[in-house]
Amino acid sequence: MEIRFYRELKIPAEPGVYFFIKKGPPSLGLRRDKKILYVGKATSLRTRTRSYFDARLFLTRGPMIEKMVADADALEWQTTDSVLEAIILEANLIKKYQPEANAIQKDDKSFLYVTITKGDFPAIITERGHGVYGPFTSPASLREALRIIRRIFPYNTHTPEKLESLRGRNRPKQSRNGEAWIASDYLAMTGQRGCFEYQLGLCPGTCVGAVSKEEYAKTIRKIKLLFDGKKGRLLGVLKREMAASSKRQEYEQADTLKRQIASLEHIRDTALIKDENISTTPYALCPVPYRIEAYDVAHHGGENTVGVMTALLNGEPKKSAYRKFKIKSTVAGTINDIAHLEEVLRRRLGHFEWPLPQLIVVDGGEPQRRAAERVLAERGFNIDVAAVVKDERHKPKAVIAKKSVIRAHSTAILLANSEAHRFAVNFHRRQSRRKLITKSTKH
């Protein structure tokens, strides 16, 4: 799609989703079939779509997205009342149309989905690769969206086993005269406070019997309506329930419903806006900062193998961009650092929503450097690679890279490598401890 066609569009500066479309040939002279190439969400549709026509698109989004924009011959959009609704709508549309450019961003197993479990008090959880609602392209945005939803409609996240354990511990006993305490009275008298989420008002009290199965089922139905993109219908349900509660003089319940209606009509999703701005707008609005990414793999004799990515922005660690990877291609007891490094790089390069670096740093020597360059070449990226060679005490001994890169960034290269090593070792230790605890509880 050429920029001159984009400039003719009057795209609003509102939240919503946008579609890059390729039109097919006329069918029997009546219509042209449309193929959706890509679906994205935006805080501001105007700002977000404009970034696709920036001269630095290849650098910020990679060759596949650049090709997608070139192949598209139309851009359409749909506004939403909030960023939260845009996130949900994007997931529903990706699931419906399965656009090619969205599909190649990651293998399907790396997308997050929302699942509602079965049982009397279903939990709402996130899973990778499968679920009822999704796929959601940004884990951070999904987590924040769920936090917003949970503040409006408190829900349970405990497994059935955990919930039964909590309910057994907190279950009201009979009083001396044989009558059962009301849950709230019992909690006040005994000091039982339920789970931490209940104390924060994020759980309705499924763990202490503070909510009935029927009332909780109503909450789950409302959350389902929200994830189905039916906010208007949900508001209608809430307003009818509020009117009925007022008629029965259940004013406390009516007030709760009134607050839920107000929250839905005026969703405060500033955290979602912040997340999108961080991840997508700096390159469109200011000169490209120099980003270095460093990678390392850690294991103990081939066990509990993990990989990490750390990032420096203009020479300073950007810890919010650090990432962890559980190695999938390993066989217990085997060591293949080259293959593990290649796996981490391939998975990282599948995340088109992450800004691309100008320099990649790997731990090792010429074999690791060649492995990184091989992965970059197969994905169509031209990014400098530096390798940090260590001595027998695992101290930096030499840097293998272009002379110009070493002269300009030697200090930052060593800092990035040191951060990657520290991050990898800590992650490996945590994984090993977790596995050891799991084994001990089974025996």
VEXMAR-512422 format. One record per residue: x, y, z of N, C-alpha, C in turn. Coordinates in pm, whole numbers, plus 32768, in hexadecimal, padded with zeros to 4 digits. Layout:
<rs>
XYZXYZXYZ/...
</rs>
This chain:
<rs>
80567F8980008000800080008059807C8000/803F80D77FA68091814F7F9B806281B97FFE/80C2820B802980A38270808F803F82D7805A/803D82EE7FD77FDF83527FA17F4E83267FB6/7F3682A27FB17EAF82707FCC7E8E827B8060/7EF4826480B37EDE826F81447EB982FE8169/7EFA835E812B7EE183EB814D7E528416812B/7E1183CF80D27D8683F180AE7D2283C08116/7D4E8366816D7CF4832D81D27CE5838D8248/7C6E8395827D7C5583E982F27C47838D836C/7CBA836383A07CBB8303840E7CB0834E8492/7C54832784E97C40836E85687CAF835185CD/7CC283AE86287D24839C86947CDF835E870D/7CA282EB86F87C5782A487607C898215876D/7C6981D387DE7C90814587EA7C4380F08785/7C7C807D87647C368023870A7C937FBC86CE/7C627F7B86657CB37F19861B7CBA7F448589/7D257F1B85477D377F3F84BA7D577EC0846B/7D3B7EC483E97D4D7E4F83937D997E798315/7E057E3682F77E447E4482747E057DDB8219/7DD67E0681A47D857DB1814D7DBF7DAB80C0/7DB77D3580867DDA7D247FF97D5C7CFA7FAF/7D387D477F4B7CBE7D297EFF7CDE7CC97E8D/7C847C687E7C7C947C087E107C5B7C3E7D8E/7C667BF17D227C2E7C1C7CA17B957C1D7CA6/7B557C6D7C547AC27C6F7C537A897BE57C39/7A207BC27C8279DF7B407C7279617B527C1F/79647B227BA278F27B2D7B4678C87BBF7B32/79287C197B43790D7CA67B2D78B77CE67B97/789A7CA07C04783D7CD57C6878867D0D7CE2/78EC7CC67D12792E7CF27D8E79BC7CBE7D8F/7A0A7CF67DE87A947CC97DFA7AA27C8C7E85/7ACF7C117E8B7AE47BD17F0C7B567C177F55/7B487C217FD97BAE7C62802B7BF37BFB8084/7C757C05808B7CC47BAD80E07D097C02814A/7CEF7BE581C87D2D7C3182357DB97BFB824C/7E1D7C5182397EA97C2A824A7ED87C3782DA/7EA07C9A83227ED27CB683A97E677D0083F8/7E5B7CDE84787E027D2484D57E577D578548/7E457DD6856C7E8E7E0F85DD7E337E658632/7E5E7E7F86AD7E117ED687077E5C7F598718/7E177FBE87497E57804087597E14809387C4/7E6380E0880A7E30814788637DFB81BB8810/7E4B81E487AE7E228249874C7E33820B86C2/7DC681F2867E7DCD81B585F97E208208859A/7E14828B85A37E5D82E385487EF482D7855D/7F1F82E185DB7FAF82DA85F97FE8825185D8/7F9D81EA85FD7FD0816185EA7FDD813E8557/7F78815B85087F7F8137847A7FE5818B842F/7FF98208845B805C825E841980E982238426/810481DB8495818981A384AB81AF813B8441/814B80FF83FE8168809C8396819D80DC8316/8192815F830C81C081A48294823A81FA82B1/827E81DB831F82FA821C8343836C81DC82F4/83CF822B82D0843F81F68281848F818C82CB/84808189835284CE812983A2847E80AC83C4/8415808E837683C0801B8393840F7F998398/846B7F85833A84BA7F08833985057EF883BC/853F7F6683EC858E7F60846785377F4584E0/84C17F8284E6846E7F75855D84177EF9855E/83EE7EC784E983917E5684E683C37DDD8498/842E7DED844884657D7A840284317D6B8374/84707D10832684507D02829783C57CCA827B/83917C7382D2830F7C3682B7829E7C9C82BF/82A47CF48325823D7D5C8331824D7DC282C1/82C97DE1829C82E07E3D822D82A27E0581AD/82B37D84819482787D44811D81DF7D458124/81A97D2E819D81177D2E81AD80DD7DB68186/811D7E2281B380EC7EA9819280F57EC180FC/81617E9180BE81717EA2802D81077E547FE0/80E27DDE8011807E7D8A7FCD7FEF7DBF7FDE/7FD67E06804D7F4E7E3680697F267EA48008/7EA67EA97FE57E767F177F927DFF7F5F7FD3/7DE57F3F80527D7B7F86809B7D957F7C8130/7D657FE081777D707FE482097CE8800B8241/7CB17FB782977C317FD482D67C417FCE836D/7BDD800183B57BE8800584467B5E7FFF8486/7B5E7FE385087AE37FE285587B04801E85DF/7ABF808786057ADB80C986847A98807E86F8/7AD18090876F7A97805887E97A9280C68852/7A4780AE88BD7A3B811289267AB78118897F/7B0980AE897E7B7D80A989D67BE7804E899B/7C62805989D07CCF800189A57CB27F7189CE/7C737F618A447C507EDA8A727BFA7E928A0A/7B967ED889D77B3F7E9B89717B8A7E8188EF/7BEC7ED788D07C3D7EC288587C907E428864/7CC57E2988DB7D147DAF88F27CBE7D3388DE/7C467D3689167BEB7CC3890A7BBD7CB1887A/7B9C7D2088377B6E7D1987AC7BDD7CE58751/7C597D1387687CCA7CE287177CD67C4B8722/7CCF7C16879D7CDC7B8587B17C6C7B3A876A/7BF17B6C87747B7F7B2A87337B8D7B2A869A/7BC07B9986647BCE7BA285D27C417B4D859E/7CAE7B4685EA7D1D7AEF85C17CEF7A5E85C0/7CA07A3986267C6B79AF862B7C0D799585B6/7BBF79F885917B5B79E685267B9C79E0849C/7BF97A3D84807C307A4983F87CB87A0583E7/7D0279F084567D8779B484527DDF79F483E6/7DF87A7783EF7E487ABC83897ED67A848382/7F0E7A8183097F937A4882F57FFE7A908346/7FFD7B15834280677B60838680607B51841D/7FE97B3E84557FDE7B2284E480107A978503/7FF17A3784AB801779AC84C380AD799984C4/80F679E2846E818779CE846781D27A1984D3/818C7A6A852281D07AB0858F820A7A4D85F2/81BD79E6861281E97982867381A978FF864C/81E9788F867781A178138665812B781686C5/80C077D086A3804077DC86E9804D77C2877E/80B0776F87A780BB774A883380EA77BD888B/81237827884F8158789388A180F2790188BA/807E78FC88798015795C88967FD17938891A/7F9E799D895F7F54798589DB7EBE798089C0/7E7B79298A077DEA791B8A007DB079238A8D/7D3079468A957CE979488B157C8C78CF8B1A/7C9378868B887C3F78108B9C7BEB78208C19/7B6E77F88C137B1677F38C887B0177608CAA/7B3077388D1E7B2B76AA8D447A9C76808D65/7A8B75FD8D767A0775C88D9979FB75BF8E31/7984759C8E62796E758D8EF1790A75F18F27/78EE75E58FA9788E763F8FE878C076CE8FEE/794576DE8FFF79817763900879F4776A8FA3/79D5777C8F227A3D77798EBA7AA877E38ED2/7B2377BF8EB07B93781E8EB57BAA78568E2A/7BDE78D08E257C05790D8DA67C9D790F8DA3/7CD778C98D437D6878BA8D3C7D9878D78CAE/7E1B78EB8C9F7E5778FC8C1A7EAC78828BFB/7EAB785B8B7C7EF977E88B4E7F3778088AC8/7FA777C78AAB7FE877D98A297FB7777089C6/7F96779D89507F79774188E37EE9771788D3/7E987722893C7E0C76F8892E7DB9773B899B/7D37774389827CDC778089E27C5D77AC899C/7C0077DF89EA7B7F780889B27B89788F896D/7BCF78EE89AB7BD9797589747C697993894F/7C7E79C788D87D0379E688A97D0F79C18816/7D8779D187DD7E0779EB881E7E1D7A7F883D/7E607A9988AE7E867B2088D57F1A7B3288B4/7F397B9988667FC07BAA883180227BE58895/7FF17C2A88FA804A7C69895C802A7C3589E8/80827BE38A22806B7BB18AAA805A7C208B11/80AA7C8B8B0480A27CF98B6480197D3E8B5D/7FE87D558AE37F657D948AD37EF67D3B8B07/7F027CB78AF07E9B7C5B8B227E977C5A8BBA/7F0D7C558BF87F117C568C8B7ED07CD48CC3/7EED7D478C867EB37DC48CB67E1C7DC68C9B/7DF27D908C297D637D898C0A7D197D348C71/7D547CC38C977D157C6D8CFB7D0E7CB28D83/7D757D038DA27D727D4D8E217CFE7DB18E22/7CE97DF38DB07C7A7E538DA67BF47E0B8DB4/7BE47D9C8D6B7B677D4F8D717B4E7D1D8DFE/7BB87CF18E417BA87CB78EC77B827D208F2F/7BAB7D9C8F177B817E078F737AEC7E248F64/7AB67E0D8EED7A277E228ED679D67DA88EFF/7A057D338ED779C17CB48EF67A247C568F3B/7A2F7C5C8FC07A8D7C0390067A727B718FE5/7ADE7B268FC87ACD7A998FA67B3A7A448FE7/7B2479C28FE57B7E796190247BEB79358FC2/7C6679238FF57CD378EF8FA37D0D786E8FDC/7CCF783990467D0277BF90857CD877429039/7D3176DF90357D0B765C8FFE7CA4761D905B/7C5575BC902B7BF2757B90827C2F75419101/7CA9750790F57CEB74CC916A7D11753791CF/7D4A75A5919E7D72761391F77CF676519237/7C8D766291E97C12769E921D7BD57647928A/7BD475C592767B9C756A92DA7BEE756E935A/7C727578934B7CCA758293C07CAD7602940E/7C9F767293C77C8276F194097BF876F19449/7B9776B994027B0E76B694387B07765C94B3/7B5475EE94B37B56759795287B9275DC95A1/7BFA762C95877C3C767295F57BE876E4962B/7B9A772395D17B4D779995F97AB8777E960D/7A8F76FE95FE79FF76E0960079C277019689/7954774D968D7914776C970D78E276EE9753/78FC76E797D478CB76779825784A76A0986A/7806764298A2778A766298E877A876A9996B/774F77029991775D77469A11773076E89A80/773B77149AFC771A76BE9B6F768876969B71/763076EB9B3C75A176C89B3C757976799ABF/75DD764E9A7275C275F69A0175A9763E997E/75A476C5997F758B770E9904760F772C98BD/760A772E98387683774C97EB769977E397E6/7718780B97F67737789997EA772A78C59759/770079409743770B797D96BF779F799496A6/77CC797D962A785B7980960D789E7A00963D/78617A74962078A07AF3964678AB7B0096DE/78437AD3972878487AD897BA78B57A7B97EF/78BD7A0597B3791E79A297E179AC79D797CC/79C37A1597587A487A49973B7A6E7AB7979E/7A0D7B0C97BE7A277B79981B7A497B4498A6/7A047AD998D17A177AA399587A987A529965/7ABB7A0898FC7B2E79AE99067BAF79EA98D3/7BA87A5A988E7C217A9698577C4B7A5A97D2/7BFE79F8979E7C1C79BF971B7C047A2C96B2/7C647A3E965A7C597AAC95FB7C4F7A7F956A/7C4F79FE95517C4879CF94C77CCC79E4947F/7CCB79D093FC7D4679DF93AE7D6B7A7293A1/7DE77A8A93797E1A7B13936D7DC87B629307/7D9F7B2192997D527B6592327CC97B909266/7C907B4092C07C0F7B6392FE7C207BE19353/7C907BE9939A7CA97C5F93ED7CB97CDD9397/7CE97CCB931C7CFB7D3D92C17C7C7D5F9273/7C147D0C92847B977D23923D7B997CF091AE/7BFA7C98918C7C047C6291057BC47BD990F8/7BA77B9991687B657B17916B7AE27B2991B7/7A737AF0918879F27B0591CA79E17AB6924C/7A477A6892717A3D7A1B92ED7A15798B92D6/7A38795492627A1B78C692497A66786E92AC/7AD578A292E07B287853933C7AF0784F93CA/7A9078A593E97A5A78AB947279C2789D9474/7988787C940278F7786B93FE78AB78ED9403/78EB795C93DA78A979DE93E1785079F99369/785279A2930577FF79B4928E77C1792D926B/7743792F924276FF78B2921F772578879192/770D78089175772A77D290F076D9781C9086/765C783E90A6760478819046763479109029/765B79589092768B79E1907F770D79E29030/77657983904F77E6797E900877D1795C8F75/777079048F59775178E18ECE7725795D8E7F/76DB79B88EC176B37A358E80772E7A888E5A/778E7A8F8EB578097ADB8E9A78527AA28E22/785E7A1D8E1D78A479DD8DAE785D79F98D2A/77D779F78D2A778C7A148CAF77A87AA38C80/77B57B008CDE77D17B8B8CB9785D7B998C7D/78BD7B548CB879457B598C83794A7B1C8BF7/78FE7AB18BE278F77A748B5D78BF7AD58AF6/78597B218B1C78217B848AC0788A7BEC8A99/78DC7C148AFB79457C768AE179AC7C3E8A7F/79D77BC18A957A397B838A3B79FE7B6389B2/797B7B5589AB79397B3F892979277BC288DD/79507C32891979427CB388D878B67CEB88DC/78677CC0893F77DB7CEA894877C67D4689C0/78107DB489C178067E108A33777C7E508A3D/77407E7189CC76BA7EAC89CD76547E508A0F/76597DD189EB75FE7D708A27761A7D608ABC/769A7D628AE176C07D568B6E768B7DCC8BBE/76957E448B8876617EBA8BCE75CA7EAF8BE1/75857E798B7D74F57E658B8A74D27E058BFA/751F7D988C06750A7D378C73751E7D798CFA/758A7DC68D0775A97E088D87753D7E6E8DAD/750D7EB98D4C74A77F1E8D6974237EDE8D95/74017E6E8D5673867E288D7F73967DEF8E0C/740B7DB88E2A74247D828EB074227DF28F19/74587E678EF674597ED78F5473CA7F068F71/73787F0E8F0A72EC7F378F1D72A17ED38F74/72BA7E518F5D72787DE98FAC72A47DED903D/73267E05905573597E0D90DE731E7E849127/73137EF590E372D77F6C912072457F549143/71FE7F0E90EC71717EF0910471607E97917F/71C07E3C919471BB7DE3920971F87E259284/72227EA5927572607EF292E072E57EB4930D/732A7E7292B073B17E3D92CA74147EA7929A/741E7F1092EA74667F8792BD74FE7F7192B4/75347F1C930975C47F01930375E87EBB927F/75967E59925975AC7E1391DB75987E719164/75327EC7916D75187F279101758D7F8790F1/75CA7FAE9162763D8009915C76B57FC5911B/76CB7F45913A77387EF990FB77257EF49064/76AB7ED89039768D7ED18FAA769F7F598F67/76797FC28FAF7689804A8F79771D806A8F62/777280418FC1780280588FB2783B80088F3D/780A7F8E8F2A78387F3C8EB978127F7C8E34/77997FB18E2D776C7FF58DB277C5806E8D95/77DE80BF8DFD783281368DEC78C081108DC0/78F580A48DFB797D80778DD87985804B8D47/791E80048D18791D7FD78C8D790E804A8C2B/78BF80AE8C5278A7811F8BF9791D81808BF6/7970817B8C5D79E381D78C657A5E81888C8F/7A8481268C3E7AF680D08C617B7681238C63/7BBE81188CD17C3E815F8CDF7CAE80FD8CBC/7CD880FE8C3E7D3F80A08C157DC080E98BF0/7DE881468C497E6281938C307EDD81398C2D/7EDC80CC8C7B7F4F80708C7A7F5D802E8BF1/7EEC80118BB17EF07FD58B2C7F2780398AC7/7F0180B78AD77F3481208A7F7FCA812E8A90/7FF8812B8B0E808781368B2980D480C58AE8/809E804A8AF480E07FD48ABB80EE7FE28A24/8085801089E2808B801B895180ED80878926/80ED80F8896E81488163894981D981388955/81F880EE89BE828180C189D282AD80678961/8254800C8938827D7FA488DB82777FCD8848/822F80388829821B8051879B823C80DD876C/823E814187C1824781C8878B82D0820A878C/833281E387DE83AE823087E283F08240875A/83F081D88705843381E0868583EB823C8624/836A82498634831E829E85D9832883318601/8347834C867F833F83D586B183C7841586C9/843483C586D084B783FF86EC852383AB86A9/859F83DD86A0860A838F86638619830786A6/864682A586578651821D868986BE821486F3/869E81E7876E870581D487D48757815887B3/87D1815287E6882780DF87C988088071882D/87D3800387FA87A97F93884E88077F1D883A/883B7EEB88A9888F7E7488A988457E0688F3/88407D8F88B888057D1B88FB88707CB2890F/88777C7A898888D97C1289A788917B9289CC/88CC7B2189A4888D7A9F89BA88EE7A418A01/88B679EE8A58890879898A9C88B179118ABA/88F0789D8AC488AD781F8AE588EC77E88B63/889A77B48BBE88CD777C8C3B889276F28C54/88E376998C8B88B576128CB1891B75D68D11/88FC75628D46895A75198D9B8962748B8D67/89CB74718D1989D873ED8CDE896773CB8C7F/893074308C3D88C374198BDF883974148C1E/8831742A8CA187B074268CE7877974B28CFA/86F474BF8CF586AF753F8D0D86E775AF8CB5/86F675958C36873375F68BDB86D4766C8BC1/870A76E48BD086BC775E8BB9870E77BF8B65/86CA781C8B27870C78878ADE86D2790D8B06/871F79788AF286EE79FD8B1787177A638AAE/86D17AD38AB086F47B478A5F86F57BC08ABB/875F7C0F8AB687627C8F8AFC87707CFE8A95/874F7D788ABB87517DE68A5B878D7E638A99/87DB7EAA8A4A880F7F2D8A6F87DB7F938A0B/87B080048A3D8782807089E887DE80E789FD/8826810D8994888A8178899F88EA815F8A12/891480E18A22897980BE8A85894680A28B10/88C280B28B278888809D8BAC882E80228BAB/88387FCC8C1387E07F568C19874D7F7E8C1A/86FE7F3B8BC8866D7F518BC4862C7ED08BF5/861D7EC58C7A85F57E468CB685677E1D8C93/85137E7B8C6F848B7E568C47848A7E098BC3/84FA7E0F8B7985047DC78AF9854B7D418B07/85787D1D8B8085B97C9C8B9485527C2D8B7F/857D7BBE8B4685237B4F8B2B85637AC98B51/850E7A698B7B853B79E38B9F8500797D8B3E/854D79158B22852078AB8AC8853F78238B05/84D977CF8B1384F077448B38850F76F78AB8/858376BB8AB285AE76778A39855575FD8A1F/851F75F589A584C375898981850975178937/857A753688F585BA74D4889D861F747B88E5/862D748A89678693743F89AF866573B489D4/86C4735989E086AE72D38A1686FC72CB8A97/86BA72A18B0586F9729F8B888782725C8B83/87E672A18BBB886C72688BC388C372878B4A/888B72C38AE188DA72E58A6A88FA73798A69/896D739B8A2E899A74268A2989B0744D8997/896874B4896A897974E788E3895D757C88E6/89C075C8891689AC76588928898C76A088A6/89C47672883689AB76B387B6891876A58790/88E2762A879A88557613877887F9766187D3/881D7669885387C876B188B287CA77488896/883F777D88738849780A884F87F4782787D3/87FC77CE877087AC77E086F6871777DF8715/86ED7786876E865F777F87938631780387D2/868178368830865D78B3887486537925880F/86B2792F87B486B1799A87518638798F86F3/8618791686C885A4790586708523792D86B6/851679058734849D7929877E849679BF8794/850979FE87B1850A7A8E87C584E57AD88745/851C7AAD86D385027AF1865584737ADC8625/842C7A7F8661839E7A6E864383467AD58685/837F7B2386E183337B8B872783437C1086DD/82EE7C26867982FA7CA1862B82CF7D1D8679/828B7D0786EC82627D7A873B82D57DB18790/83457D67879883BA7D9887E284137DE68781/84467E5987AB84A17EA58754851D7E538733/85507E6386B985C87E1B869086457E6086C4/86AD7E1486E4872B7E51871287827E78869B/87E37ECF86B488497EED865188C27E908662/88CC7E5186D7893D7DF886F389107D86874D/893B7D0C872B89207C96877E89A37C6487B7/89A37C4588398A1A7C13887E89FF7B8488AC/8A5A7B29888B8A4C7A9E88B78AC47A77890C/8AAE7A1889648B1879E789BD8B5D79728978/8BE0797A89638C29790E89218C8E794488BF/8CA778F888568D0B792087F48CD379268768/8D28790787088D00790E867B8C8C78B08659/8C85783686928C1177DF86738B8B781D869B/8B87785C87128B0B789C873F8AE9791586E7/8B51795F86C18B3979D4866B8B0279A885E3/8B3A793F85A98B0A790E85288A7C78D78533/8A5E789685A489D6786185B8897078D285BB/8991793E8601893679B18608892379F0857E/899179FF853489887A3A84AE893779E18450/8941795E846388F579008410885E79108427/8835791C84A587A7792D84C6877579B38490/87C57A1C84A0879D7AA0846E878C7A9E83D6/87E77A5A839087E17A5382FE87657A0882CF/8743799C831386CE794E82E7864C799982FE/864D79FA835C85D67A4B837685D87AD0832A/86437AEA82E086497B62828F86767BDF82D8/86BC7BD0834886EA7C43839587807C59837E/87A77CD7837988357CFB836C885D7D4983E8/88827D01845188A37D3D84D289307D1284FA/89807D70852A8A087D5085578A047CF085CD/8A697C9785D28A747C3686408AFF7C3E867D/8B047C4087018B837C3C874A8B837BC387A6/8BF57B8087B08C037B0D880B8C6B7B2F8875/8C4C7B0F88F28CA87B2889618CE97AA48989/8D6C7A9A89758DB87A2189958DE47A288A27/8DD579B88A708DF779B58AFF8E74795F8B16/8EBA797B8B848F2D79288BAB8EFD78B58C03/8F5D786A8C3D8F3977F58C8D8EEE781A8D0D/8EFA78978D378EB078C68DAE8E2E790C8D86/8E0A78FE8D098D9079398CD18D9279D38CD7/8E097A0A8CC78E187A9A8CBE8E2C7AC18C2C/8DF97B368C008E097B608B748E9C7B678B4C/8EBB7B288ADB8F457B268AAA8F537B728A27/8EEB7B6D89D48EF07BB189538E637BC4891E/8E557C2588C38DD67C3E887F8DEB7C2A87EA/8D967BD687AE8D9C7BBE871D8D2B7C0B86DB/8D4E7C6E868C8CEA7CC186468D327D1B85E3/8CE67D6685968D237DCA853F8D737E2C8594/8DE27E5C855E8E367EB985A98DE87F3885CD/8D967F6785718D4A7FE1858B8CE77FCD85FE/8CAC7F5586068C4F7F3686728C987F3086F8/8D0D7EF186FA8D5A7EE587768D857F6F87A6/8DB67FC387498DE28049876F8D71809B87AC/8CFC809087728C8B80E4879D8C4380AE8818/8C438029882B8BE97FF0888F8C297F8888EA/8CAC7F8788F88CEE7F1E89468CBB7F1989D6/8CAC7F8B8A168C7C7F8E8AA18BEE7F588AAB/8B987F848A508B0D7F578A528B027EC38A32/8B577E9089D98B567E0189B78B747DAD8A32/8BDA7DD48A7D8BFF7D888AF58B937D938B61/8B567E098B6E8AEA7E198BD08A737DC28BAA/8A4E7DC38B2B89DD7D728AFD89F77CDE8B14/8A717CB28AF68A967C258B0B8A937BFF8B9E/8AC57C598BF28AC47C408C838A367C368CB9/89DE7C8E8C8A89527C8B8CB3890F7C098C87/892D7BDD8C0C88F27B618BDA891F7AE98C2C/89A07AE68C4E89D47A768C9E89937A748D28/898C7AE98D68894E7AF18DED88BC7AC68DE8/88747AF98D8587E57ADC8D7787CE7A488D5C/88237A0D8D078815797F8CE4883079258D5C/889A79448DA788BC78F38E1D884D78F88E84/8818796F8E9E87AC797D8F01872E79328ED5/870D793D8E54869778F88E2186A978618E2A/872078308E07873D77A08E0E8732776D8E9E/876777B98EFB8761778E8F8886D177868FB9/868077E98F9485F377E78FBE85AA776F8F82/85C577518F03858576DE8EC385B1765B8F04/863176528F28866575D98F67862775C58FF0/861D7632903E85E0762990C3854E75FF90B8/8508763A9058847A761B9045846875879021/84BF75548FCB84B574C88FA384D4746C9018/85367494906B855B744490E084E8743E9144/84A674B09159843474B591B683C2745E9182/83AA746590FE833F741390C2835B737F90D4/83DA735790C183FF72CA90D283ED729D9162/841572F391C2840E72CE924F837E72BF927F/8323730F9246829673059270825372889239/828C725191CC825171D991918279715A91DD/82EC71619225831E70E8926982F970E792FD/
</rs>
